[in-house]
Amino acid sequence: MTATDAHRAIDAVWRIESPRLIAAWLMATAKHRAIDLPRRRQMLERKHAEIGRELEARQDETAV
């Protein structure tokens, strides 16, 4: 087997398998994104609540 034959074989395997690999990658990316969006939203809500509590505490301190 020559180097050219090896390259042709690699190219053939890539053409056959790449659609499946790319589809699996897209599915994994979509799954992770679907999981991350609610997690991020939850974290932002917690941070906003924390900032709100800090602002209230500062207002209480300045009011006294």
C-alpha positions in Angstrom: 0.0 0.0 0.0 1.4 3.3 -1.0 1.0 6.6 0.7 -1.5 7.7 -1.9 -3.6 4.6 -1.3 -3.5 5.3 2.4 -4.6 8.9 1.8 -7.5 7.7 -0.4 -8.5 5.1 2.2 -8.5 7.8 4.9 -10.5 10.2 2.8 -13.0 7.5 2.0 -13.5 6.6 5.7 -13.8 10.3 6.5 -16.5 10.8 3.9 -18.4 7.8 5.2 -18.1 8.6 8.9 -18.0 12.4 9.1 -21.7 13.0 8.8 -22.3 10.7 11.8 -19.5 12.3 13.8 -20.7 15.8 13.1 -24.3 14.8 13.9 -23.2 13.3 17.3 -21.2 16.5 18.0 -24.2 18.7 17.2 -26.4 16.6 19.4 -24.0 16.7 22.3 -23.6 20.5 21.9 -27.4 20.9 21.9 -27.8 18.7 25.0 -25.1 20.7 26.9 -26.7 24.0 25.9 -30.1 22.8 27.0 -28.7 21.9 30.4 -26.6 25.1 30.7 -29.3 27.6 29.9 -31.5 26.8 33.0 -28.5 26.5 35.2 -27.2 29.9 34.1 -30.7 31.5 34.5 -30.8 30.0 38.1 -27.4 31.4 38.9 -28.3 34.9 37.6 -31.5 34.9 39.8 -29.4 34.0 42.8 -26.9 36.7 42.0 -29.6 39.3 41.6 -31.2 38.3 44.9 -27.8 38.5 46.6 -27.2 42.0 45.1 -30.7 43.0 46.2 -30.0 41.9 49.8 -26.7 43.7 49.9 -28.3 46.9 48.6 -31.1 46.7 51.3 -28.5 46.1 54.0 -26.5 49.2 52.8 -29.7 51.3 52.8 -30.6 50.1 56.3 -27.0 51.0 57.5 -27.2 54.5 56.0 -30.8 55.0 57.4 -29.6 54.4 60.9 
